[in-house]
Amino acid sequence: MPGIIENTDYTLTEEQKAHFLEHGYVKIPKCFTREQATEFTAKMWTRLGMDPDDKSTWIVEKHNMPWHHHVPVAEFSPKAWSAMCQLLGGEDKISDEPQYRSWSDGFIVNLGRPEYKPEENLDLRNLDNWHNDGDFFVHFLDSPEQALLVIPLWSDIETKGGGTAVCGEGIKYIAQHLYDHPEGTTPWMRSLHDPTHASYEGREFWQELAWNKSKTSDESFHEATGEVGDVFLLHPLMLHSASKNLLRKVRIITNPPVSLKEPFCFDRADPKEYSLVEQKTLKDLGTPNGIPGWKITSPRGPWRSNRIKKVEELRKKELERLNGQPSAVVPFE
């Protein structure tokens, strides 16, 4: 693909590593070109059934689009791939399954709402979408299924422009919760021992972390802003939320999961062997040298969320629009 940024030997700086260990994320600039982004998003508006130049057609605020194809990260963005591998302890640690070594066109679009105004105050703490990712597997502290939260920026994102809100101080509470529940939890942090776990898809656990000033400080909240081609790499337990696009400039991201071949290990003989992600987890648990003896007590397995159940219907509607057939989009509620 023309214009690919070749940084296969890209090395995280000591400052970037320190930032990840302190805040739980690192921003890698200029990982792919605007030309790559333009080509990759070329069919997005047709799939949406909207006009990029006519905001009257932007009748949904946020939309998680299904994917239709993938591109290998190592080929599309060698720089981002190199940084991802360094955070996880090496390329050999990442699953060989193609979907975990690639980025899809499952765009997450934030268009704002007509009533939003740029001069409004954006209160990140009081957003209502706080969570950590991974609605497709049973969660354990060492889960390999979502080893990083990756956010490539397919559009420029200014402050108040719908950039993902993150709260690094939330990681320690989520890690402690999973440490305390070796039996596993649902994607919504409800213990598998809880009789109501199968039907629950609420966000109360995370909302309490974000809204409680005795747990999270104002300084720990940030917006993931940047330019096309920037990539944010976040700890898998990062507390984050969709934000409000007060500017109503289209915001396009994806959040492709990265999976490991084996679970994270928190009991290594040599602490120097911990990956940066493992180091961050242990640091926030207050046990930087490891947690000997901790192990899961239930089998690992997939989870089928309501979102996943809706994906096939969304994909069907997009294919209809791509083939020139009308397909309704659900408007603002």
Secondary structure, DSSP 4 states (H G I P E B T S, - for coil): -TT----TT----HHHHHHHHHHSEEEE---S-HHHHHHHTTTHHHHHT--TT-GGG---SEEEPPP--EEEHHHH-HHHHHHHHHHHT-GGGB--SGGGSEEES--EEE---TT--TTS---STT-S--B-S-TTB-B-TT-SS--EEEEEBSS-B-TTBTPPEEETTHHHHHHHHHHH-TT-B-TTS-BTTSTTGGG----HHHHHHHH-TTTS-GGGEEE--B-TT-EEEE-TT-EEE---BSS---EEE---EE-BSS---S--SSGGGS-HHHHHHHHHHT-TT--TT----S---B---HHHHHHHHHHHHHHHHHTT---------
